[in-house]
């Protein structure tokens, strides 16, 4: 008797690519560490440079958050696919008999998770340094959707430029 599976082969490929990226990051801890270090240094520089009154701080903290997440995310996007190309595993993924959209979606979900981790850590750090309550449900929704959009477009651009 055949075992029933509710997961289609497409989602199995997406899960395998995502799991491979997460395992590689847990093993090496290079990507998220460099993203977090860069973002932390950026937030510290912004907090020292923007010695403003409370009103001005509350108006600039959103920009500081998104600039930090965007720059750290760009650093992570470039490094994630460059490491794949250097090891030759990107070529192995591309010649595998699977649809390329599943590979893209798995890579995008991995980049989304890494970018979202940086955004959440930076939210906590900005709350401490700028003394502004950033624990608002609407902010978390905007962060989630913003990181999803950033990861999807960033993965597409990074995948196009990896062979350029």
C-alpha positions in Angstrom: 0.0 0.0 0.0 1.3 3.4 -1.0 1.8 6.0 1.8 -0.3 9.1 1.3 1.4 12.4 1.3 -0.3 15.7 1.3 2.9 17.5 0.2 3.3 17.9 -3.5 6.7 17.4 -5.1 6.9 21.1 -5.7 6.7 21.9 -2.0 9.1 19.0 -1.2 11.7 20.8 -3.4 10.9 24.2 -1.8 11.3 22.6 1.7 14.5 20.8 0.7 16.1 24.0 -0.6 15.0 25.9 2.5 16.2 23.2 4.8 19.6 23.1 3.0 20.0 26.9 3.4 19.0 26.8 7.1 21.3 23.9 7.8 24.2 25.5 6.1 23.7 28.7 8.1 23.4 26.8 11.4 26.6 25.0 10.5 28.7 28.0 9.5 26.9 30.9 11.1 28.5 33.3 8.6 25.5 34.9 6.9 23.3 35.9 9.8 26.3 36.9 12.0 27.6 39.3 9.4 24.1 40.7 8.8 23.5 41.2 12.5 27.0 42.7 13.1 26.6 45.2 10.2 23.0 46.1 11.3 24.1 46.6 15.0 27.0 48.8 14.0 24.7 50.8 11.7 22.1 51.3 14.4 24.7 52.4 16.9 26.1 54.9 14.5 22.6 56.3 13.8 21.9 56.5 17.5 25.0 58.5 18.2 24.6 60.7 15.1 21.0 61.5 15.7 21.1 63.0 19.2 17.7 64.5 18.7 14.7 65.4 20.9 12.0 62.8 21.5 9.8 64.1 18.7 12.5 64.0 16.1 13.7 60.6 17.3 10.2 59.2 16.9 10.0 60.6 13.4 13.4 59.1 12.3 13.3 55.7 14.0 11.3 54.2 11.1 13.8 55.3 8.5 16.7 54.0 10.6 15.0 50.6 10.9 14.4 50.3 7.2 17.8 51.6 6.1 19.5 49.1 8.5 17.3 46.2 7.4 17.8 47.0 3.7 21.6 47.3 3.9 22.0 44.2 6.1 19.6 42.3 3.8 21.5 43.3 0.7 24.7 42.1 2.3 23.0 38.8 3.1 21.4 38.3 -0.3 24.7 38.8 -2.1 26.5 36.4 0.2 23.9 33.7 0.2 24.1 33.1 -3.6 27.8 33.8 -3.9 28.6 31.1 -1.5 26.3 28.7 -3.5 28.2 29.6 -6.7 31.6 29.2 -5.1 30.9 25.8 -3.8 29.3 24.6 -7.1 26.1 23.7 -5.4 24.1 26.3 -7.4 25.1 24.5 -10.6 24.0 21.3 -9.0 20.6 22.8 -8.1 20.1 24.2 -11.6 20.8 20.8 -13.3 18.5 18.9 -11.0 15.3 17.7 -12.6 13.1 20.1 -10.6 11.3 23.3 -11.6 13.4 26.5 -11.1 10.5 28.3 -9.5 10.7 25.8 -6.6 14.4 26.5 -6.2 13.8 30.2 -6.3 10.9 30.0 -3.7 13.1 27.9 -1.3 16.0 30.4 -1.6 13.6 33.3 -1.2 12.1 31.8 2.0 15.5 31.3 3.4 16.5 34.9 2.7 13.1 36.0 4.1 13.8 34.2 7.4 17.3 35.7 7.7 16.1 39.2 6.9 13.2 38.9 9.3 15.6 37.8 12.1 17.7 40.9 11.5 14.6 43.1 11.5 13.3 41.7 14.8 16.7 42.1 16.5 17.0 45.6 15.2 13.5 46.5 16.5 14.6 45.4 20.0 17.9 47.3 19.7 16.1 50.5 18.4 13.6 50.3 21.2 16.5 50.3 23.7 18.7 52.9 22.1 16.0 55.4 21.0 13.7 54.8 24.0 10.6 54.5 21.7 8.0 51.7 22.0 8.2 49.7 18.8 6.1 46.8 20.0 3.0 47.7 18.0 1.1 45.0 16.1 0.9 47.1 13.0 4.7 47.5 12.9 5.2 43.7 13.1 2.8 43.3 10.2 4.6 45.9 8.2 7.9 44.4 9.0 6.7 40.9 8.0 5.3 42.2 4.6 8.3 44.5 4.0 10.8 41.8 4.6 8.8 39.4 2.4 8.8 41.9 -0.5 12.5 42.7 0.1 13.5 39.1 0.1 11.5 38.2 -3.0 12.8 41.1 -5.1 16.3 40.8 -3.7 16.5 37.1 -4.3 15.4 37.7 -7.9 18.0 40.4 -8.5 20.7 38.4 -6.7 20.0 35.3 -8.7 20.2 37.3 -12.0 23.5 39.0 -11.0 25.3 35.9 -9.6 26.5 34.9 -13.1 27.0 38.5 -14.3 
